[in-house]
Amino acid sequence: MEYYCIMVNTGKEQHFKKNALAALKEKFPDIQFFFFQRMLKTNKGECFEKAAFSRVCFFSGGRTDNRIFYCFAACQRFLPDSAR
């Protein structure tokens, strides 16, 4: 299995994951998305989750090809090369 990393809008990793899975589930049924979160604590002692790697979403799939990137481009919150 191969793993890839793509850039998305900051703070919108979960939103992108949801949209991408909906768009890709028919063409690439074995694709999985990951983004890592860490627990942080405010000065007042309140806990919250924040992305460990901001703007980054990881994915893996059994057999992927260039078609997958056209599907990503159609998803909201995906950052193409020209937007970086």
N, C-alpha and C positions, 0 to 999 in steps of 0.2 A: 504494500500500500504506500502511496506517495502522499506527502503533506505539503501544502502550499500556504502562503501568507498573502493576504490582500489588504489594501488600505480602504477604510470607510470613514464616514464623518465621525468626528469625536463625540463620544457619548451616545452614539446611535448604533452600537454594535449589535444589541439585541434586536432592534428594529430591522437592521439589514439581514440578520440571520433568519428572521421570520419571513421576510419577503423573498429572500434567495431560496429558501427551502420550498416555498410555494411555487416558485417559477421553475425550479430544477427537478422536482420530485418525479416527473414523468420521464424526462430524458436521461437523468442520472439518479436512479433510485437508491444507490448505495452511498451517496454523498453525505458527509457529516460536517457540521460547523462547530467550531470551538472559539471561545474567547475567555480569557482568564480574568477572574476578579479577585480582589483582596478585601479583607475587612479592615476598615479604618474606624478610629474613634475620635470624636470631636472633643474639644476642651471641656464640654459639659458632660462627657461620658456617654454620649449617644453613638451607637454603632451604625455604620452604613457601608454598602459595597461600592467599590469603584474599580474600573477596569485596570488591570495590572499593566497592560500595554495599550495605551490609548491609540485610537485610529487603526487598530490592527485586528483582523479576524482571520483565524486559521481554518482551513478546510482540508478534508481528505476524501478520496474517492478511489474506487478500484481502478477504473479505466476512464481517464479524463482526456479530452482533446481540446482543440482550439474553440470548439463550439461553446464550451462552458463560459468562455470570456465574453461572448456575445450575449449570453443570458445574464451575466453579471452586469453588463452595461445597461441592460433594460431595468435592473433593480434600482430602487431608490436608495440613496445614501452611499452608493459606490463611487469612489473617486478614481476616474481615469487618469492616465499619465499626465495629461495637460493641466489637471487641477491641483497637482501637488506643489 
